[in-house]
């Protein structure tokens, strides 16, 4: 009800109905002749009709104005939504590019790390092979020494003395 009063729709209806009732009551209770009464009724109904037309035109103009404002706001809102959608898409593309860049960097660093591990593994393997070769050479030398000692002992080292 308060909304109607603010917009003027309820007030206009009230004025029209109240005016018509008031005019009819005033004419019916006024001491006039029939001709004067009919003349007053005709004039009052013409006045009421003109007033109703003016109020209708005013309400129609207000409705058009309100519709125009609503259309403008809807258009502005649509434009704002489109702008936000474009910004969101741009932000998503930037994030996508950043993710791609990060993934590429991670791949590159992983490949570098794998290459470093392979190089280190080859160095360790080479060093281990070198140590194995040295151990084999020492074992062969010890074996030869042991065989030579066994041969000397076997052949009877008559002049050899062992001391502790």
C-alpha positions as CSV (number, residue, x, y, z in Angstrom):
1,X,0.0,0.0,0.0
2,X,2.9,2.4,0.8
3,X,4.4,1.6,-2.5
4,X,1.2,2.6,-4.3
5,X,1.2,5.9,-2.4
6,X,4.8,6.6,-3.4
7,X,4.2,5.8,-7.0
8,X,1.0,7.8,-7.2
9,X,-1.2,5.0,-8.5
10,X,-3.2,4.5,-5.3
11,X,-3.5,8.2,-4.7
12,X,-4.8,8.8,-8.2
13,X,-7.5,6.1,-7.9
14,X,-8.5,7.5,-4.5
15,X,-8.8,11.0,-5.9
16,X,-10.9,9.9,-8.8
17,X,-13.2,7.8,-6.8
18,X,-13.5,10.3,-4.0
19,X,-14.0,13.1,-6.4
20,X,-16.7,11.3,-8.3
21,X,-18.6,10.4,-5.1
22,X,-18.1,13.9,-3.6
23,X,-19.3,15.5,-6.8
24,X,-22.4,13.3,-7.1
25,X,-23.2,13.8,-3.4
26,X,-22.9,17.6,-3.7
27,X,-25.1,17.7,-6.7
28,X,-27.7,15.4,-5.3
29,X,-28.0,17.3,-2.0
30,X,-27.7,20.8,-3.5
31,X,-31.1,22.7,-3.8
32,X,-31.2,23.2,-7.5
33,X,-33.7,22.8,-10.3
34,X,-33.6,19.7,-12.6
35,X,-32.1,21.6,-15.5
36,X,-29.4,23.2,-13.3
37,X,-28.7,19.8,-11.7
38,X,-28.3,18.1,-15.1
39,X,-26.1,20.9,-16.3
40,X,-23.9,20.7,-13.2
41,X,-23.8,16.8,-13.5
42,X,-22.8,17.1,-17.2
43,X,-20.1,19.7,-16.4
44,X,-18.8,17.7,-13.4
45,X,-18.7,14.5,-15.4
46,X,-16.8,16.3,-18.2
47,X,-14.4,17.7,-15.7
48,X,-13.9,14.3,-14.1
49,X,-13.3,12.7,-17.5
50,X,-10.7,15.4,-18.4
51,X,-9.0,14.9,-15.1
52,X,-9.0,11.1,-15.6
53,X,-7.5,11.6,-19.1
54,X,-4.8,13.9,-17.7
55,X,-4.0,11.5,-14.8
56,X,-3.9,8.5,-17.3
57,X,-1.6,10.4,-19.6
58,X,0.6,11.3,-16.6
59,X,0.7,7.7,-15.4
60,X,1.4,6.5,-19.0
61,X,4.4,8.9,-19.2
62,X,5.6,7.8,-15.8
63,X,5.4,4.2,-16.9
64,X,7.3,5.0,-20.1
65,X,10.0,6.8,-18.1
66,X,10.3,4.0,-15.6
67,X,10.5,1.4,-18.5
68,X,13.2,3.5,-20.2
69,X,15.2,3.8,-17.0
70,X,14.8,0.0,-16.4
71,X,15.9,-0.6,-20.0
72,X,19.0,1.6,-19.6
73,X,19.9,-0.1,-16.3
74,X,19.5,-3.5,-17.8
75,X,21.6,-2.5,-20.8
76,X,24.3,-1.1,-18.5
77,X,24.2,-4.3,-16.4
78,X,24.5,-6.4,-19.5
79,X,27.5,-4.4,-20.6
80,X,29.1,-4.8,-17.2
81,X,28.5,-8.5,-17.2
82,X,30.1,-8.8,-20.6
83,X,33.1,-6.7,-19.4
84,X,33.5,-8.9,-16.4
85,X,33.3,-12.0,-18.6
86,X,36.1,-10.7,-20.8
87,X,38.2,-9.9,-17.8
88,X,37.6,-13.3,-16.3
89,X,38.6,-15.0,-19.6
90,X,41.7,-12.9,-19.8
91,X,42.7,-13.7,-16.3
92,X,42.1,-17.4,-17.0
93,X,44.4,-17.2,-20.0
94,X,47.1,-15.5,-18.0
95,X,46.9,-18.2,-15.4
96,X,46.9,-20.8,-18.1
97,X,50.0,-19.3,-19.6
98,X,51.7,-19.1,-16.1
99,X,50.8,-22.8,-15.5
100,X,52.2,-23.8,-18.9
101,X,55.4,-21.8,-18.1
102,X,55.8,-23.4,-14.7
103,X,55.2,-26.9,-16.2
104,X,57.8,-26.3,-18.9
105,X,60.3,-25.0,-16.3
106,X,59.7,-28.1,-14.1
107,X,60.1,-30.4,-17.1
108,X,63.4,-28.7,-18.0
109,X,64.7,-28.8,-14.5
110,X,63.7,-32.5,-14.2
111,X,65.5,-33.3,-17.4
112,X,68.6,-31.5,-16.1
113,X,68.4,-33.4,-12.8
114,X,68.1,-36.7,-14.6
115,X,71.1,-35.9,-16.8
116,X,73.1,-34.9,-13.6
117,X,72.1,-38.2,-12.0
118,X,73.2,-40.2,-15.1
119,X,76.5,-38.4,-15.2
120,X,77.1,-39.0,-11.5
121,X,76.1,-42.7,-11.8
122,X,78.5,-43.1,-14.7
123,X,81.3,-41.5,-12.7
124,X,80.5,-43.8,-9.7
125,X,80.3,-46.8,-12.0
126,X,83.6,-45.9,-13.7
127,X,85.3,-45.4,-10.3
128,X,83.9,-48.7,-9.0
129,X,85.2,-50.5,-12.1
130,X,88.6,-49.0,-11.6
131,X,88.6,-50.1,-7.9
132,X,87.5,-53.6,-9.0
133,X,90.3,-53.7,-11.5
134,X,92.8,-52.6,-8.8
135,X,91.5,-55.3,-6.4
136,X,91.8,-57.9,-9.1
137,X,95.4,-56.9,-9.9
138,X,96.3,-57.0,-6.2
139,X,94.6,-60.3,-5.8
140,X,96.5,-61.7,-8.8
141,X,99.7,-60.3,-7.4
142,X,99.0,-61.8,-4.0
143,X,98.1,-65.1,-5.7
144,X,101.4,-65.1,-7.5
145,X,103.3,-64.2,-4.4
146,X,101.5,-66.9,-2.5
147,X,102.2,-69.5,-5.2
148,X,105.9,-68.4,-5.3
149,X,106.1,-68.7,-1.5
150,X,104.4,-72.1,-1.7
151,X,106.8,-73.2,-4.4
152,X,109.8,-72.1,-2.3
153,X,108.4,-73.8,0.7
154,X,107.6,-76.9,-1.3
155,X,111.0,-77.0,-3.0
156,X,112.6,-77.1,0.4
157,X,114.0,-74.0,1.5
158,X,116.8,-75.8,3.4
159,X,118.8,-72.8,4.3
160,X,115.8,-70.7,5.1
161,X,115.0,-70.0,8.7
162,X,111.9,-68.6,10.1
163,X,111.9,-66.3,13.0
164,X,109.2,-64.7,14.9
